[in-house]
Amino acid sequence: MSPLKEKLASLPAKPGVYLFKDKKGVIIYVGKAKSLRQRVASYFKPRPELKTSILIERLHDIDYIVTGTELDALLLEDDLIKKYKPKYNVAQRDDKAYPFLKLTINEKWPRLILARRKENDGALYFGRYQGGMVRAVLRLAKKLFPIRWCKETPLKMRQQPCLYYHIGSCAAPCTGNISHNDYLALINSIMMLLEGKMEKAIDGLRAEMKKASAGQDFEQAAFLRDKIKMLEKMLEGKTDLAKAPSPRLLREIGELQKELKLAKQPMRIECFDISNIQGTNIVGSMVAFLGGLPLKNDYRRFKIMGLSGKPNDVQAIYEVVKRRYGGSLAKKMELPDLVMVDGGPAQVSFGQKALKEAGVNRPLIGLAKREEEIYFPNKSKPLSLPRDSAALQLLQRVRDEAHRFAITFHREKRKKALFQ
């Protein structure tokens, strides 16, 4: 085995930064990775792009630095590119290509915004960040720490907070909902996050959670607990930074929580659908959405076992829900914040029965086609939302994706049956 292949085989499956060197030991490329092993191996696939081929031809050695999280890798990559100015990090060396994150600590109520250049204005600047990563970091910071989104300087006081407050994305300093000291504590946590001091950010949130619990503000304590879990997942490398939900998706999720009166934001939604033609080749599907986006690695298909050709959608729903939450999948996959079935009262009733028998306590709804009404267990009257409702549109996207996935599987089964 060549020294390069030995180095490749020894790379850890951890987040970090890799450095490609030429035969003179000069660093020619710096990159970051969620998994060093997978990312570096991707350069050696057959038929690479021309620019990758040129890079690999000049590659003589690989060094790497393991980091605690993907965010740490991003920050370190940026520092190393600035330091070594590698030949093949062309885009990253273009000062106009990637922006900074600017924390306006020179303002009474600081904001976190994008900035194209550094100015001597008393603000703190982080970056430069490459590609779409800057917006992902911005979304993540604002999701974890609900500072203001508005552009007003100075901030004007109001009677009513904006939409961001209602969906849990802003602490509403404009209404006096948060003290100045508590707001600055949020800003301090963002600074620690952007500096890669994740443990300190978690410690700060834990202190706030204890304070909320002591004051019997259990809703706020639960809210902070969820943020701590998200940061801990990042530390463990289980959260993909680039997939942090956008403001639009966060608004949809927040509105859905409000409309369905859920105890927590439905960040993970799983939806089930059944497909068959007159009872033949009955199949079920499950899709998963995280932060309003499809999580395709967690999609599952089910061959319906217990119906023997009888067209019974409600019994099929019962079977797939029971298999998902009561079988081996329950141990392999995390539970959703919301379970959804394609259908009305009957499907909801059988889905709820399966959940109960599996010992899973999660909210469940059904979305019926045509009228697009939302059904709940043990409630005869459905919920009707306006067609332009962001909450309804999110549910429709999830339901339609489950339907598409089920139909695709059914067609595959039917096609196989024709040739048997």
Buried (B, 14 or more C-beta within 10 A) or exposed (E): EEEBEEBBEEBEEBBBBBBBBBEEEEBBBBBBBBBBBEBBEEBEEEEBEEEBEEBEEBBBBBEBBEBBBBBBBBBBBBEBBEEBEBBBBEEBBEEEEBBBBBBBBEBEBBBBBEBEEEEEEEBBBBBBBBEEBBBBBBBBBBBBBBBBBBEEEEBEEEEEBBEBBBBBBBBBBBBEEBEEEEBBBBBBBBBBBBBBBBEBBBBBBEEBBEBBBEEEBEEBBBBBBBBBEBBBEBBEBEBBBBEBBBBEBBBBBBBBBBBBEBEBBBBBBBBBBBBBEEBEBBBBBBBBBBBBBBBEEBBBBBEBEEBEEEBBBBBBBBBBBBBBBBEEBBEEBEEBBBBBBBBBBBBBBBBBBBBBEBEBEBBBBBBBEEEBBBBBBEEEEBBEBEEEBBBBBBBBBBBBBBBBBBBEBBEEBBEEEEEE
